[in-house]
Amino acid sequence: MDPRWEALSLKICRNCIDGDGKGNCRLPMGETCALKEFFPELVETILAVQSSSYDDYVNALRARICAKCDFHLPGDRCSKRDSLECALDRYFPLVIEIIEDLSFHLRNHPNPSS
């Protein structure tokens, strides 16, 4: 398992309003959490942004991930985001922190026992 996904699921999924408090999703049948669905692209997107501006991260998210999502609407709108039902958008600041912190740690301490 990717250590970044493991860290993300421990910190977010266990506390997500769409979860059961144990890290299990309770989304309706047929729906997938955007965090899980787009996780590899999410990591790439976050690590590609080298900025202290949150807006730069959001712009990259919208261009690289939201544009591919089934809920994306014309004019860079989103039915899930508009109704506060997108976990990716809801938890994005925390996701950035988790991915960047752990990626930094993995780059500087490649040995898992560090």
Phi and psi in degrees as a GROMACS rama.xvg file:
@    title "Ramachandran Plot"
@    xaxis  label "Phi"
@    yaxis  label "Psi"
@TYPE xy
-63.9132  125.473  ASP-2
-60.9174  -27.1913  PRO-3
-69.3737  -40.4005  ARG-4
-65.8839  -40.7491  TRP-5
-60.1327  -45.6215  GLU-6
-64.6946  -43.0344  ALA-7
-63.0173  -46.4341  LEU-8
-66.8191  -34.039  SER-9
-66.0213  -40.6614  LEU-10
-87.867  -29.9488  LYS-11
-106.164  -54.9328  ILE-12
-58.9773  -36.6166  CYS-13
-68.5898  -20.8937  ARG-14
-113.093  2.25331  ASN-15
-66.411  141.459  CYS-16
-67.9198  -16.1843  ILE-17
-95.5187  9.28232  ASP-18
-111.51  -177.017  GLY-19
-103.18  8.20607  ASP-20
86.1057  -6.08025  GLY-21
-115.954  2.92044  LYS-22
100.264  1.70038  GLY-23
-96.1233  134.948  ASN-24
-72.2261  143.085  CYS-25
-121.142  29.6094  ARG-26
-66.1147  151.804  LEU-27
-58.4347  153.005  PRO-28
-52.899  133.003  MET-29
93.3185  -10.1111  GLY-30
-100.871  145.774  GLU-31
-122.452  140.665  THR-32
-66.5707  131.417  CYS-33
-62.959  -31.4731  ALA-34
-60.5215  -44.5974  LEU-35
-75.1774  -43.282  LYS-36
-61.338  -39.8497  GLU-37
-109.796  19.2691  PHE-38
-54.1431  -51.2667  PHE-39
-58.9765  -42.9834  PRO-40
-66.8852  -33.8007  GLU-41
-63.9354  -45.4695  LEU-42
-60.9343  -49.0833  VAL-43
-58.1759  -43.2633  GLU-44
-63.68  -48.4437  THR-45
-63.6025  -44.1507  ILE-46
-71.2436  -20.8747  LEU-47
-77.4014  -20.77  ALA-48
-87.1606  123.765  VAL-49
-118.476  82.1457  GLN-50
-153.617  155.658  SER-51
-96.0213  2.20953  SER-52
-96.8402  122.14  SER-53
-60.5018  -35.0942  TYR-54
-58.9474  -35.5044  ASP-55
-63.9584  -38.2231  ASP-56
-67.4617  -43.4704  TYR-57
-63.6057  -42.7722  VAL-58
-60.8884  -41.6954  ASN-59
-66.4183  -41.287  ALA-60
-58.8682  -48.6709  LEU-61
-62.6578  -41.0389  ARG-62
-74.8166  -39.574  ALA-63
-96.4968  -26.2617  ARG-64
-119.103  -53.5485  ILE-65
-58.1189  -36.1611  CYS-66
-62.2362  -22.6117  ALA-67
-93.6173  -11.6188  LYS-68
-74.0689  145.05  CYS-69
-63.8689  -20.6656  ASP-70
-94.3955  -0.0843471  PHE-71
-66.7445  134.569  HIS-72
-117.9  160.337  LEU-73
-55.4683  149.871  PRO-74
78.9667  23.6422  GLY-75
57.9753  36.2701  ASP-76
-103.07  167.205  ARG-77
-151.379  127.913  CYS-78
-65.7061  -37.7291  SER-79
-69.1682  -45.9615  LYS-80
-63.7187  -42.0595  ARG-81
-63.0843  -30.3007  ASP-82
-99.4802  12.0919  SER-83
60.6118  30.864  LEU-84
-104.403  3.14026  GLU-85
-94.9749  111.342  CYS-86
-62.4186  -34.4723  ALA-87
-60.7151  -47.3509  LEU-88
-71.076  -41.4794  ASP-89
-61.4158  -41.2377  ARG-90
-106.906  11.8707  TYR-91
-55.9861  -44.2631  PHE-92
-58.2246  -42.0454  PRO-93
-68.5915  -36.7837  LEU-94
-61.7929  -44.8499  VAL-95
-56.7166  -49.6006  ILE-96
-59.5758  -46.7276  GLU-97
-62.9152  -48.8175  ILE-98
-64.5106  -46.7207  ILE-99
-66.8299  -44.2033  GLU-100
-62.7925  -46.7937  ASP-101
-70.9623  -37.765  LEU-102
-63.8291  -39.963  SER-103
-61.7231  -45.9998  PHE-104
-61.9654  -43.9221  HIS-105
-65.1588  -35.9157  LEU-106
-67.192  -38.3408  ARG-107
-91.8368  -13.8331  ASN-108
-138.969  70.6762  HIS-109
-64.957  -20.2011  PRO-110
-79.9208  120.128  ASN-111
-57.7359  -22.0454  PRO-112
-83.2907  -0.167166  SER-113
